[in-house]
Amino acid sequence: MLKITVEAFLSVPPCSGGVAVKRLLNRAQAEFGDQIEVVMHTGRDEAWAEYHINNAPALVVGDLVKFVGLAPSYESLVGALREAGLE
């Protein structure tokens, strides 16, 4: 089974968008279980530079930067997961 990695980039202190992203990812993990792997980057680290991310919150789904500077709707997140190969 293909496991899709979702990397979340969150600011410190957390903004309202980051809180919303955490809720979305918790909901997605509850629905899709071990089909997705969630990695949280809280505060700046080398991954921010690797993906050229300058605004939080941001989500990388698979290996593509999909959302920057906003918390997507749950439907948009699921669509991005499906584009990355989630069945």
N, C-alpha and C positions, 0 to 999 in steps of 0.2 A: 504494500500500500504506500502510495506517495504521501509524504508528510510535507505540508506547506508551512514555511517559516514566515512569521509576521514579526517584523521589528518595529517597535513603537519608540519614538523619540519624544521625551517629555521634559518640560522645563522644571527648574528648581528656583523658587517655590512653584508648586503646581498651579497651572491656570485652569480655568473652567473647561477649556477644550481638552486638556490633559486628563482631567477627571472623567469627562465624557468618553474619551478614547479607552480608558481603563474599563469603564462599564461595558462598552461595546465588545472589547476583547474578552472580558469575563463571560458575556453572553455567548459569544462565538465559541469559546472553549467548552461551555456547557452544552452547546448544540452539536459541535463537531468532534468533541473529545480529542483523541490522540491523532486525528487527521491534521491538526494544526499544532505548531509549536510557536509559542509567544515568547519573544525576547524583549525585555524593557531596557531602554537606555535612559536613565534618569540623570539629567545634567549632561553637559558636554563630555564626550569621550572621542576616541579616534574614529569611531563609526560615523559620527556626524560629518567629519571631513571626507571620509571614504565615499559617502553618498552625496556630498555637497549640499547638505541640509543646513539651512540657516534659520529656519523658523520652526517653532513647536506649536502644537503637536504635529508630528509627521508619522506616516506609516509606510513601511517598505513591505510589500507583499511578494513573496518569492524573491526575486532579485531586482524588482522594479520599484522605484519610488512612485507611490500611487497617490498619496495625499500629503500636502504640506500646508501648515498654517491653519488647519481646520480639523474638526472632528467630523468624519463622514457620517451619513445615515447608515443604519444597520444594513439596509438593502444594498447600498453602494459597497460596503465592506464585503458582503457576501458575493456580490458581482465580481469584485477584484479577486477574491479567493477562487471563484469558479474559473476566471481567466487564467489563474496560475495553475489550474489543474485539479481543483477540488471536485470530487464527484458527489 
